[in-house]
Amino acid sequence: MLGTTPAFLRTLGDNRLIAPLRSGGGHRRYSRYQLRIAARARELVDAGTPIEAACRIIILEDQLEEARRINEELREQADRRRTSA
């Protein structure tokens, strides 16, 4: 699906980028979100980024997106308070 090897996906798990669920038979099961993350890692690695650095970049990108989302929510709450006061 992603054009990667199982070893690549295991390496992402070893670097704590993704943590797949396990089936009853012990097979790794990835969510769509995890597959998107793996695809992003593949892009970075294909561009020459070492896999450990690619994992760190993706983690930081995810943290930045979450911080932006929280910031936007807090701004909206502050705006509602100002308009209702």
PyMOL Python script that loads the backbone (N, CA, C, O; Angstrom):
from pymol import cmd

cmd.read_pdbstr("""\
ATOM      1  N   MET A   1       0.820  -1.196   0.000  1.00  0.00           N
ATOM      2  CA  MET A   1       0.000   0.000   0.000  1.00  0.00           C
ATOM      3  C   MET A   1       0.866   1.263   0.000  1.00  0.00           C
ATOM      4  O   MET A   1       0.582   2.213  -0.731  1.00  0.00           O
ATOM      5  N   LEU A   2       1.916   1.273   0.816  1.00  0.00           N
ATOM      6  CA  LEU A   2       2.801   2.431   0.892  1.00  0.00           C
ATOM      7  C   LEU A   2       4.076   2.252   0.085  1.00  0.00           C
ATOM      8  O   LEU A   2       4.832   3.201  -0.121  1.00  0.00           O
ATOM      9  N   GLY A   3       4.301   1.051  -0.362  1.00  0.00           N
ATOM     10  CA  GLY A   3       5.537   0.784  -1.066  1.00  0.00           C
ATOM     11  C   GLY A   3       6.736   0.692  -0.128  1.00  0.00           C
ATOM     12  O   GLY A   3       7.868   0.962  -0.529  1.00  0.00           O
ATOM     13  N   THR A   4       6.485   0.314   1.113  1.00  0.00           N
ATOM     14  CA  THR A   4       7.572   0.156   2.085  1.00  0.00           C
ATOM     15  C   THR A   4       7.688  -1.310   2.483  1.00  0.00           C
ATOM     16  O   THR A   4       6.816  -2.128   2.190  1.00  0.00           O
ATOM     17  N   THR A   5       8.757  -1.605   3.140  1.00  0.00           N
ATOM     18  CA  THR A   5       8.956  -2.972   3.620  1.00  0.00           C
ATOM     19  C   THR A   5       8.442  -3.096   5.051  1.00  0.00           C
ATOM     20  O   THR A   5       8.327  -2.092   5.754  1.00  0.00           O
ATOM     21  N   PRO A   6       8.133  -4.306   5.486  1.00  0.00           N
ATOM     22  CA  PRO A   6       7.773  -4.498   6.891  1.00  0.00           C
ATOM     23  C   PRO A   6       8.884  -4.013   7.832  1.00  0.00           C
ATOM     24  O   PRO A   6       8.604  -3.518   8.923  1.00  0.00           O
ATOM     25  N   ALA A   7      10.134  -4.155   7.408  1.00  0.00           N
ATOM     26  CA  ALA A   7      11.253  -3.706   8.242  1.00  0.00           C
ATOM     27  C   ALA A   7      11.209  -2.193   8.448  1.00  0.00           C
ATOM     28  O   ALA A   7      11.523  -1.702   9.532  1.00  0.00           O
ATOM     29  N   PHE A   8      10.819  -1.456   7.408  1.00  0.00           N
ATOM     30  CA  PHE A   8      10.701   0.002   7.534  1.00  0.00           C
ATOM     31  C   PHE A   8       9.637   0.356   8.565  1.00  0.00           C
ATOM     32  O   PHE A   8       9.850   1.224   9.412  1.00  0.00           O
ATOM     33  N   LEU A   9       8.494  -0.316   8.491  1.00  0.00           N
ATOM     34  CA  LEU A   9       7.412  -0.051   9.453  1.00  0.00           C
ATOM     35  C   LEU A   9       7.839  -0.436  10.871  1.00  0.00           C
ATOM     36  O   LEU A   9       7.504   0.261  11.828  1.00  0.00           O
ATOM     37  N   ARG A  10       8.573  -1.537  11.009  1.00  0.00           N
ATOM     38  CA  ARG A  10       9.082  -1.924  12.342  1.00  0.00           C
ATOM     39  C   ARG A  10      10.039  -0.866  12.874  1.00  0.00           C
ATOM     40  O   ARG A  10      10.025  -0.551  14.064  1.00  0.00           O
ATOM     41  N   THR A  11      10.875  -0.314  11.988  1.00  0.00           N
ATOM     42  CA  THR A  11      11.812   0.731  12.408  1.00  0.00           C
ATOM     43  C   THR A  11      11.057   1.958  12.905  1.00  0.00           C
ATOM     44  O   THR A  11      11.475   2.588  13.877  1.00  0.00           O
ATOM     45  N   LEU A  12       9.952   2.303  12.253  1.00  0.00           N
ATOM     46  CA  LEU A  12       9.139   3.433  12.727  1.00  0.00           C
ATOM     47  C   LEU A  12       8.597   3.134  14.123  1.00  0.00           C
ATOM     48  O   LEU A  12       8.526   4.023  14.972  1.00  0.00           O
ATOM     49  N   GLY A  13       8.221   1.892  14.352  1.00  0.00           N
ATOM     50  CA  GLY A  13       7.766   1.490  15.684  1.00  0.00           C
ATOM     51  C   GLY A  13       8.894   1.539  16.698  1.00  0.00           C
ATOM     52  O   GLY A  13       8.699   1.981  17.830  1.00  0.00           O
ATOM     53  N   ASP A  14      10.072   1.085  16.294  1.00  0.00           N
ATOM     54  CA  ASP A  14      11.234   1.120  17.192  1.00  0.00           C
ATOM     55  C   ASP A  14      11.594   2.545  17.583  1.00  0.00           C
ATOM     56  O   ASP A  14      12.093   2.787  18.681  1.00  0.00           O
ATOM     57  N   ASN A  15      11.335   3.499  16.669  1.00  0.00           N
ATOM     58  CA  ASN A  15      11.609   4.904  16.939  1.00  0.00           C
ATOM     59  C   ASN A  15      10.423   5.618  17.580  1.00  0.00           C
ATOM     60  O   ASN A  15      10.412   6.843  17.700  1.00  0.00           O
ATOM     61  N   ARG A  16       9.433   4.840  17.986  1.00  0.00           N
ATOM     62  CA  ARG A  16       8.233   5.328  18.688  1.00  0.00           C
ATOM     63  C   ARG A  16       7.428   6.343  17.883  1.00  0.00           C
ATOM     64  O   ARG A  16       6.778   7.224  18.446  1.00  0.00           O
ATOM     65  N   LEU A  17       7.482   6.207  16.559  1.00  0.00           N
ATOM     66  CA  LEU A  17       6.676   7.084  15.722  1.00  0.00           C
ATOM     67  C   LEU A  17       5.259   6.538  15.602  1.00  0.00           C
ATOM     68  O   LEU A  17       4.290   7.296  15.657  1.00  0.00           O
ATOM     69  N   ILE A  18       5.139   5.234  15.440  1.00  0.00           N
ATOM     70  CA  ILE A  18       3.833   4.589  15.376  1.00  0.00           C
ATOM     71  C   ILE A  18       3.871   3.337  16.252  1.00  0.00           C
ATOM     72  O   ILE A  18       4.914   2.704  16.415  1.00  0.00           O
ATOM     73  N   ALA A  19       2.720   3.002  16.804  1.00  0.00           N
ATOM     74  CA  ALA A  19       2.610   1.798  17.638  1.00  0.00           C
ATOM     75  C   ALA A  19       1.374   1.028  17.169  1.00  0.00           C
ATOM     76  O   ALA A  19       0.265   1.283  17.639  1.00  0.00           O
ATOM     77  N   PRO A  20       1.567   0.090  16.247  1.00  0.00           N
ATOM     78  CA  PRO A  20       0.411  -0.629  15.705  1.00  0.00           C
ATOM     79  C   PRO A  20      -0.231  -1.536  16.742  1.00  0.00           C
ATOM     80  O   PRO A  20       0.405  -1.994  17.692  1.00  0.00           O
ATOM     81  N   LEU A  21      -1.516  -1.775  16.521  1.00  0.00           N
ATOM     82  CA  LEU A  21      -2.215  -2.771  17.323  1.00  0.00           C
ATOM     83  C   LEU A  21      -1.814  -4.142  16.805  1.00  0.00           C
ATOM     84  O   LEU A  21      -1.246  -4.260  15.719  1.00  0.00           O
ATOM     85  N   ARG A  22      -2.107  -5.169  17.574  1.00  0.00           N
ATOM     86  CA  ARG A  22      -1.798  -6.542  17.152  1.00  0.00           C
ATOM     87  C   ARG A  22      -3.086  -7.336  16.996  1.00  0.00           C
ATOM     88  O   ARG A  22      -4.016  -7.212  17.794  1.00  0.00           O
ATOM     89  N   SER A  23      -3.118  -8.144  15.962  1.00  0.00           N
ATOM     90  CA  SER A  23      -4.259  -9.041  15.763  1.00  0.00           C
ATOM     91  C   SER A  23      -4.116 -10.209  16.733  1.00  0.00           C
ATOM     92  O   SER A  23      -3.095 -10.342  17.408  1.00  0.00           O
ATOM     93  N   GLY A  24      -5.127 -11.040  16.798  1.00  0.00           N
ATOM     94  CA  GLY A  24      -5.064 -12.229  17.647  1.00  0.00           C
ATOM     95  C   GLY A  24      -3.901 -13.135  17.290  1.00  0.00           C
ATOM     96  O   GLY A  24      -3.355 -13.824  18.152  1.00  0.00           O
ATOM     97  N   GLY A  25      -3.523 -13.136  16.021  1.00  0.00           N
ATOM     98  CA  GLY A  25      -2.404 -13.952  15.564  1.00  0.00           C
ATOM     99  C   GLY A  25      -1.058 -13.256  15.679  1.00  0.00           C
ATOM    100  O   GLY A  25      -0.034 -13.815  15.286  1.00  0.00           O
ATOM    101  N   GLY A  26      -1.050 -12.032  16.218  1.00  0.00           N
ATOM    102  CA  GLY A  26       0.203 -11.310  16.420  1.00  0.00           C
ATOM    103  C   GLY A  26       0.629 -10.422  15.260  1.00  0.00           C
ATOM    104  O   GLY A  26       1.710  -9.833  15.300  1.00  0.00           O
ATOM    105  N   HIS A  27      -0.202 -10.315  14.230  1.00  0.00           N
ATOM    106  CA  HIS A  27       0.134  -9.469  13.084  1.00  0.00           C
ATOM    107  C   HIS A  27      -0.097  -7.992  13.425  1.00  0.00           C
ATOM    108  O   HIS A  27      -1.030  -7.646  14.149  1.00  0.00           O
ATOM    109  N   ARG A  28       0.765  -7.143  12.895  1.00  0.00           N
ATOM    110  CA  ARG A  28       0.618  -5.704  13.131  1.00  0.00           C
ATOM    111  C   ARG A  28      -0.558  -5.159  12.333  1.00  0.00           C
ATOM    112  O   ARG A  28      -0.751  -5.516  11.171  1.00  0.00           O
ATOM    113  N   ARG A  29      -1.339  -4.293  12.966  1.00  0.00           N
ATOM    114  CA  ARG A  29      -2.485  -3.641  12.332  1.00  0.00           C
ATOM    115  C   ARG A  29      -2.292  -2.135  12.475  1.00  0.00           C
ATOM    116  O   ARG A  29      -2.153  -1.624  13.586  1.00  0.00           O
ATOM    117  N   TYR A  30      -2.284  -1.427  11.343  1.00  0.00           N
ATOM    118  CA  TYR A  30      -2.047   0.005  11.334  1.00  0.00           C
ATOM    119  C   TYR A  30      -3.334   0.759  11.027  1.00  0.00           C
ATOM    120  O   TYR A  30      -4.129   0.327  10.192  1.00  0.00           O
ATOM    121  N   SER A  31      -3.534   1.879  11.700  1.00  0.00           N
ATOM    122  CA  SER A  31      -4.686   2.736  11.415  1.00  0.00           C
ATOM    123  C   SER A  31      -4.372   3.587  10.181  1.00  0.00           C
ATOM    124  O   SER A  31      -3.224   3.657   9.740  1.00  0.00           O
ATOM    125  N   ARG A  32      -5.381   4.216   9.643  1.00  0.00           N
ATOM    126  CA  ARG A  32      -5.171   5.111   8.498  1.00  0.00           C
ATOM    127  C   ARG A  32      -4.232   6.258   8.889  1.00  0.00           C
ATOM    128  O   ARG A  32      -3.368   6.654   8.107  1.00  0.00           O
ATOM    129  N   TYR A  33      -4.407   6.779  10.090  1.00  0.00           N
ATOM    130  CA  TYR A  33      -3.532   7.847  10.577  1.00  0.00           C
ATOM    131  C   TYR A  33      -2.078   7.362  10.615  1.00  0.00           C
ATOM    132  O   TYR A  33      -1.176   8.071  10.167  1.00  0.00           O
ATOM    133  N   GLN A  34      -1.853   6.180  11.139  1.00  0.00           N
ATOM    134  CA  GLN A  34      -0.493   5.643  11.208  1.00  0.00           C
ATOM    135  C   GLN A  34       0.087   5.436   9.812  1.00  0.00           C
ATOM    136  O   GLN A  34       1.281   5.643   9.598  1.00  0.00           O
ATOM    137  N   LEU A  35      -0.746   5.033   8.872  1.00  0.00           N
ATOM    138  CA  LEU A  35      -0.268   4.859   7.502  1.00  0.00           C
ATOM    139  C   LEU A  35       0.089   6.203   6.867  1.00  0.00           C
ATOM    140  O   LEU A  35       1.043   6.288   6.093  1.00  0.00           O
ATOM    141  N   ARG A  36      -0.669   7.250   7.188  1.00  0.00           N
ATOM    142  CA  ARG A  36      -0.306   8.588   6.698  1.00  0.00           C
ATOM    143  C   ARG A  36       1.030   9.031   7.283  1.00  0.00           C
ATOM    144  O   ARG A  36       1.855   9.616   6.581  1.00  0.00           O
ATOM    145  N   ILE A  37       1.242   8.755   8.564  1.00  0.00           N
ATOM    146  CA  ILE A  37       2.514   9.088   9.221  1.00  0.00           C
ATOM    147  C   ILE A  37       3.652   8.304   8.556  1.00  0.00           C
ATOM    148  O   ILE A  37       4.713   8.865   8.282  1.00  0.00           O
ATOM    149  N   ALA A  38       3.435   7.025   8.299  1.00  0.00           N
ATOM    150  CA  ALA A  38       4.461   6.205   7.663  1.00  0.00           C
ATOM    151  C   ALA A  38       4.773   6.723   6.257  1.00  0.00           C
ATOM    152  O   ALA A  38       5.930   6.719   5.837  1.00  0.00           O
ATOM    153  N   ALA A  39       3.752   7.163   5.538  1.00  0.00           N
ATOM    154  CA  ALA A  39       3.971   7.709   4.197  1.00  0.00           C
ATOM    155  C   ALA A  39       4.804   8.980   4.267  1.00  0.00           C
ATOM    156  O   ALA A  39       5.679   9.196   3.428  1.00  0.00           O
ATOM    157  N   ARG A  40       4.538   9.826   5.264  1.00  0.00           N
ATOM    158  CA  ARG A  40       5.333  11.051   5.453  1.00  0.00           C
ATOM    159  C   ARG A  40       6.784  10.688   5.769  1.00  0.00           C
ATOM    160  O   ARG A  40       7.708  11.308   5.242  1.00  0.00           O
ATOM    161  N   ALA A  41       6.984   9.702   6.612  1.00  0.00           N
ATOM    162  CA  ALA A  41       8.344   9.246   6.937  1.00  0.00           C
ATOM    163  C   ALA A  41       9.039   8.736   5.684  1.00  0.00           C
ATOM    164  O   ALA A  41      10.216   9.023   5.463  1.00  0.00           O
ATOM    165  N   ARG A  42       8.324   7.989   4.871  1.00  0.00           N
ATOM    166  CA  ARG A  42       8.905   7.469   3.629  1.00  0.00           C
ATOM    167  C   ARG A  42       9.354   8.617   2.726  1.00  0.00           C
ATOM    168  O   ARG A  42      10.428   8.553   2.127  1.00  0.00           O
ATOM    169  N   GLU A  43       8.524   9.680   2.625  1.00  0.00           N
ATOM    170  CA  GLU A  43       8.879  10.844   1.814  1.00  0.00           C
ATOM    171  C   GLU A  43      10.191  11.464   2.296  1.00  0.00           C
ATOM    172  O   GLU A  43      11.082  11.762   1.501  1.00  0.00           O
ATOM    173  N   LEU A  44      10.291  11.650   3.612  1.00  0.00           N
ATOM    174  CA  LEU A  44      11.497  12.266   4.171  1.00  0.00           C
ATOM    175  C   LEU A  44      12.723  11.396   3.951  1.00  0.00           C
ATOM    176  O   LEU A  44      13.786  11.893   3.579  1.00  0.00           O
ATOM    177  N   VAL A  45      12.574  10.106   4.179  1.00  0.00           N
ATOM    178  CA  VAL A  45      13.703   9.186   4.003  1.00  0.00           C
ATOM    179  C   VAL A  45      14.111   9.135   2.528  1.00  0.00           C
ATOM    180  O   VAL A  45      15.300   9.122   2.211  1.00  0.00           O
ATOM    181  N   ASP A  46      13.129   9.106   1.633  1.00  0.00           N
ATOM    182  CA  ASP A  46      13.433   9.095   0.204  1.00  0.00           C
ATOM    183  C   ASP A  46      14.154  10.368  -0.229  1.00  0.00           C
ATOM    184  O   ASP A  46      14.905  10.359  -1.204  1.00  0.00           O
ATOM    185  N   ALA A  47      13.926  11.465   0.497  1.00  0.00           N
ATOM    186  CA  ALA A  47      14.589  12.741   0.196  1.00  0.00           C
ATOM    187  C   ALA A  47      15.980  12.822   0.822  1.00  0.00           C
ATOM    188  O   ALA A  47      16.677  13.824   0.662  1.00  0.00           O
ATOM    189  N   GLY A  48      16.386  11.764   1.536  1.00  0.00           N
ATOM    190  CA  GLY A  48      17.734  11.723   2.084  1.00  0.00           C
ATOM    191  C   GLY A  48      17.845  11.970   3.577  1.00  0.00           C
ATOM    192  O   GLY A  48      18.953  12.018   4.112  1.00  0.00           O
ATOM    193  N   THR A  49      16.725  12.127   4.253  1.00  0.00           N
ATOM    194  CA  THR A  49      16.737  12.344   5.697  1.00  0.00           C
ATOM    195  C   THR A  49      16.938  11.009   6.405  1.00  0.00           C
ATOM    196  O   THR A  49      16.241  10.044   6.096  1.00  0.00           O
ATOM    197  N   PRO A  50      17.876  10.932   7.349  1.00  0.00           N
ATOM    198  CA  PRO A  50      18.016   9.684   8.115  1.00  0.00           C
ATOM    199  C   PRO A  50      16.702   9.357   8.831  1.00  0.00           C
ATOM    200  O   PRO A  50      15.975  10.260   9.246  1.00  0.00           O
ATOM    201  N   ILE A  51      16.409   8.091   8.969  1.00  0.00           N
ATOM    202  CA  ILE A  51      15.108   7.683   9.509  1.00  0.00           C
ATOM    203  C   ILE A  51      14.868   8.211  10.918  1.00  0.00           C
ATOM    204  O   ILE A  51      13.748   8.600  11.248  1.00  0.00           O
ATOM    205  N   GLU A  52      15.912   8.229  11.758  1.00  0.00           N
ATOM    206  CA  GLU A  52      15.744   8.748  13.117  1.00  0.00           C
ATOM    207  C   GLU A  52      15.359  10.224  13.087  1.00  0.00           C
ATOM    208  O   GLU A  52      14.506  10.666  13.856  1.00  0.00           O
ATOM    209  N   ALA A  53      16.000  10.991  12.183  1.00  0.00           N
ATOM    210  CA  ALA A  53      15.684  12.413  12.046  1.00  0.00           C
ATOM    211  C   ALA A  53      14.284  12.596  11.467  1.00  0.00           C
ATOM    212  O   ALA A  53      13.554  13.495  11.884  1.00  0.00           O
ATOM    213  N   ALA A  54      13.906  11.749  10.510  1.00  0.00           N
ATOM    214  CA  ALA A  54      12.567  11.829   9.927  1.00  0.00           C
ATOM    215  C   ALA A  54      11.499  11.608  10.994  1.00  0.00           C
ATOM    216  O   ALA A  54      10.489  12.310  11.023  1.00  0.00           O
ATOM    217  N   CYS A  55      11.727  10.634  11.866  1.00  0.00           N
ATOM    218  CA  CYS A  55      10.776  10.373  12.953  1.00  0.00           C
ATOM    219  C   CYS A  55      10.663  11.586  13.872  1.00  0.00           C
ATOM    220  O   CYS A  55       9.562  11.967  14.271  1.00  0.00           O
ATOM    221  N   ARG A  56      11.789  12.183  14.202  1.00  0.00           N
ATOM    222  CA  ARG A  56      11.771  13.363  15.082  1.00  0.00           C
ATOM    223  C   ARG A  56      11.065  14.535  14.408  1.00  0.00           C
ATOM    224  O   ARG A  56      10.298  15.253  15.050  1.00  0.00           O
ATOM    225  N   ILE A  57      11.321  14.728  13.117  1.00  0.00           N
ATOM    226  CA  ILE A  57      10.658  15.805  12.374  1.00  0.00           C
ATOM    227  C   ILE A  57       9.149  15.616  12.402  1.00  0.00           C
ATOM    228  O   ILE A  57       8.409  16.571  12.641  1.00  0.00           O
ATOM    229  N   ILE A  58       8.692  14.407  12.164  1.00  0.00           N
ATOM    230  CA  ILE A  58       7.251  14.138  12.136  1.00  0.00           C
ATOM    231  C   ILE A  58       6.635  14.352  13.512  1.00  0.00           C
ATOM    232  O   ILE A  58       5.541  14.905  13.620  1.00  0.00           O
ATOM    233  N   ILE A  59       7.317  13.926  14.553  1.00  0.00           N
ATOM    234  CA  ILE A  59       6.818  14.139  15.910  1.00  0.00           C
ATOM    235  C   ILE A  59       6.694  15.633  16.187  1.00  0.00           C
ATOM    236  O   ILE A  59       5.695  16.080  16.751  1.00  0.00           O
ATOM    237  N   LEU A  60       7.700  16.402  15.793  1.00  0.00           N
ATOM    238  CA  LEU A  60       7.663  17.849  16.007  1.00  0.00           C
ATOM    239  C   LEU A  60       6.574  18.514  15.165  1.00  0.00           C
ATOM    240  O   LEU A  60       5.912  19.441  15.633  1.00  0.00           O
ATOM    241  N   GLU A  61       6.384  18.052  13.934  1.00  0.00           N
ATOM    242  CA  GLU A  61       5.303  18.578  13.095  1.00  0.00           C
ATOM    243  C   GLU A  61       3.948  18.317  13.747  1.00  0.00           C
ATOM    244  O   GLU A  61       3.074  19.183  13.750  1.00  0.00           O
ATOM    245  N   ASP A  62       3.785  17.129  14.292  1.00  0.00           N
ATOM    246  CA  ASP A  62       2.532  16.766  14.950  1.00  0.00           C
ATOM    247  C   ASP A  62       2.299  17.627  16.195  1.00  0.00           C
ATOM    248  O   ASP A  62       1.182  18.086  16.435  1.00  0.00           O
ATOM    249  N   GLN A  63       3.346  17.841  16.978  1.00  0.00           N
ATOM    250  CA  GLN A  63       3.233  18.677  18.174  1.00  0.00           C
ATOM    251  C   GLN A  63       2.896  20.118  17.803  1.00  0.00           C
ATOM    252  O   GLN A  63       2.095  20.765  18.477  1.00  0.00           O
ATOM    253  N   LEU A  64       3.508  20.619  16.731  1.00  0.00           N
ATOM    254  CA  LEU A  64       3.225  21.975  16.280  1.00  0.00           C
ATOM    255  C   LEU A  64       1.778  22.106  15.838  1.00  0.00           C
ATOM    256  O   LEU A  64       1.113  23.084  16.182  1.00  0.00           O
ATOM    257  N   GLU A  65       1.281  21.137  15.082  1.00  0.00           N
ATOM    258  CA  GLU A  65      -0.111  21.166  14.640  1.00  0.00           C
ATOM    259  C   GLU A  65      -1.065  21.151  15.837  1.00  0.00           C
ATOM    260  O   GLU A  65      -2.059  21.877  15.852  1.00  0.00           O
ATOM    261  N   GLU A  66      -0.763  20.330  16.826  1.00  0.00           N
ATOM    262  CA  GLU A  66      -1.601  20.271  18.036  1.00  0.00           C
ATOM    263  C   GLU A  66      -1.567  21.601  18.781  1.00  0.00           C
ATOM    264  O   GLU A  66      -2.605  22.068  19.252  1.00  0.00           O
ATOM    265  N   ALA A  67      -0.409  22.210  18.896  1.00  0.00           N
ATOM    266  CA  ALA A  67      -0.283  23.504  19.576  1.00  0.00           C
ATOM    267  C   ALA A  67      -1.079  24.574  18.826  1.00  0.00           C
ATOM    268  O   ALA A  67      -1.735  25.410  19.446  1.00  0.00           O
ATOM    269  N   ARG A  68      -1.022  24.548  17.510  1.00  0.00           N
ATOM    270  CA  ARG A  68      -1.799  25.510  16.712  1.00  0.00           C
ATOM    271  C   ARG A  68      -3.290  25.311  16.915  1.00  0.00           C
ATOM    272  O   ARG A  68      -4.042  26.279  17.032  1.00  0.00           O
ATOM    273  N   ARG A  69      -3.719  24.047  16.958  1.00  0.00           N
ATOM    274  CA  ARG A  69      -5.138  23.755  17.167  1.00  0.00           C
ATOM    275  C   ARG A  69      -5.604  24.270  18.525  1.00  0.00           C
ATOM    276  O   ARG A  69      -6.660  24.895  18.628  1.00  0.00           O
ATOM    277  N   ILE A  70      -4.822  24.009  19.558  1.00  0.00           N
ATOM    278  CA  ILE A  70      -5.171  24.465  20.905  1.00  0.00           C
ATOM    279  C   ILE A  70      -5.189  25.989  20.957  1.00  0.00           C
ATOM    280  O   ILE A  70      -6.085  26.583  21.557  1.00  0.00           O
ATOM    281  N   ASN A  71      -4.207  26.615  20.333  1.00  0.00           N
ATOM    282  CA  ASN A  71      -4.140  28.073  20.305  1.00  0.00           C
ATOM    283  C   ASN A  71      -5.384  28.659  19.644  1.00  0.00           C
ATOM    284  O   ASN A  71      -5.950  29.636  20.137  1.00  0.00           O
ATOM    285  N   GLU A  72      -5.804  28.076  18.547  1.00  0.00           N
ATOM    286  CA  GLU A  72      -7.002  28.548  17.853  1.00  0.00           C
ATOM    287  C   GLU A  72      -8.243  28.377  18.736  1.00  0.00           C
ATOM    288  O   GLU A  72      -9.083  29.275  18.799  1.00  0.00           O
ATOM    289  N   GLU A  73      -8.361  27.245  19.410  1.00  0.00           N
ATOM    290  CA  GLU A  73      -9.498  27.031  20.317  1.00  0.00           C
ATOM    291  C   GLU A  73      -9.515  28.077  21.423  1.00  0.00           C
ATOM    292  O   GLU A  73     -10.573  28.616  21.749  1.00  0.00           O
ATOM    293  N   LEU A  74      -8.358  28.367  22.002  1.00  0.00           N
ATOM    294  CA  LEU A  74      -8.275  29.356  23.076  1.00  0.00           C
ATOM    295  C   LEU A  74      -8.617  30.753  22.568  1.00  0.00           C
ATOM    296  O   LEU A  74      -9.263  31.526  23.276  1.00  0.00           O
ATOM    297  N   ARG A  75      -8.196  31.082  21.362  1.00  0.00           N
ATOM    298  CA  ARG A  75      -8.552  32.383  20.782  1.00  0.00           C
ATOM    299  C   ARG A  75     -10.057  32.486  20.582  1.00  0.00           C
ATOM    300  O   ARG A  75     -10.659  33.517  20.879  1.00  0.00           O
ATOM    301  N   GLU A  76     -10.664  31.417  20.078  1.00  0.00           N
ATOM    302  CA  GLU A  76     -12.107  31.424  19.867  1.00  0.00           C
ATOM    303  C   GLU A  76     -12.849  31.581  21.189  1.00  0.00           C
ATOM    304  O   GLU A  76     -13.838  32.311  21.255  1.00  0.00           O
ATOM    305  N   GLN A  77     -12.389  30.909  22.243  1.00  0.00           N
ATOM    306  CA  GLN A  77     -13.007  31.044  23.564  1.00  0.00           C
ATOM    307  C   GLN A  77     -12.877  32.477  24.075  1.00  0.00           C
ATOM    308  O   GLN A  77     -13.831  33.038  24.615  1.00  0.00           O
ATOM    309  N   ALA A  78     -11.700  33.063  23.902  1.00  0.00           N
ATOM    310  CA  ALA A  78     -11.490  34.444  24.350  1.00  0.00           C
ATOM    311  C   ALA A  78     -12.371  35.408  23.572  1.00  0.00           C
ATOM    312  O   ALA A  78     -12.918  36.347  24.150  1.00  0.00           O
ATOM    313  N   ASP A  79     -12.514  35.193  22.278  1.00  0.00           N
ATOM    314  CA  ASP A  79     -13.383  36.048  21.464  1.00  0.00           C
ATOM    315  C   ASP A  79     -14.832  35.939  21.913  1.00  0.00           C
ATOM    316  O   ASP A  79     -15.542  36.942  21.989  1.00  0.00           O
ATOM    317  N   ARG A  80     -15.277  34.697  22.214  1.00  0.00           N
ATOM    318  CA  ARG A  80     -16.670  34.518  22.685  1.00  0.00           C
ATOM    319  C   ARG A  80     -16.885  35.235  24.010  1.00  0.00           C
ATOM    320  O   ARG A  80     -17.934  35.842  24.224  1.00  0.00           O
ATOM    321  N   ARG A  81     -15.900  35.170  24.902  1.00  0.00           N
ATOM    322  CA  ARG A  81     -16.023  35.850  26.195  1.00  0.00           C
ATOM    323  C   ARG A  81     -16.106  37.360  26.005  1.00  0.00           C
ATOM    324  O   ARG A  81     -16.894  38.031  26.671  1.00  0.00           O
ATOM    325  N   ARG A  82     -15.292  37.894  25.095  1.00  0.00           N
ATOM    326  CA  ARG A  82     -15.299  39.349  24.850  1.00  0.00           C
ATOM    327  C   ARG A  82     -16.614  39.808  24.265  1.00  0.00           C
ATOM    328  O   ARG A  82     -17.125  40.862  24.644  1.00  0.00           O
ATOM    329  N   THR A  83     -17.180  39.026  23.333  1.00  0.00           N
ATOM    330  CA  THR A  83     -18.419  39.442  22.689  1.00  0.00           C
ATOM    331  C   THR A  83     -19.626  39.245  23.584  1.00  0.00           C
ATOM    332  O   THR A  83     -20.641  39.915  23.392  1.00  0.00           O
ATOM    333  N   SER A  84     -19.549  38.349  24.553  1.00  0.00           N
ATOM    334  CA  SER A  84     -20.697  38.123  25.440  1.00  0.00           C
ATOM    335  C   SER A  84     -20.642  39.002  26.682  1.00  0.00           C
ATOM    336  O   SER A  84     -21.610  39.060  27.439  1.00  0.00           O
ATOM    337  N   ALA A  85     -19.547  39.671  26.897  1.00  0.00           N
ATOM    338  CA  ALA A  85     -19.404  40.508  28.109  1.00  0.00           C
ATOM    339  C   ALA A  85     -19.961  41.890  27.919  1.00  0.00           C
ATOM    340  O   ALA A  85     -19.915  42.706  28.840  1.00  0.00           O
TER     341      ALA A  85
END
""", "prot")
cmd.dss("prot")
cmd.show_as("cartoon", "prot")
cmd.util.cbc("prot")
cmd.orient("prot")
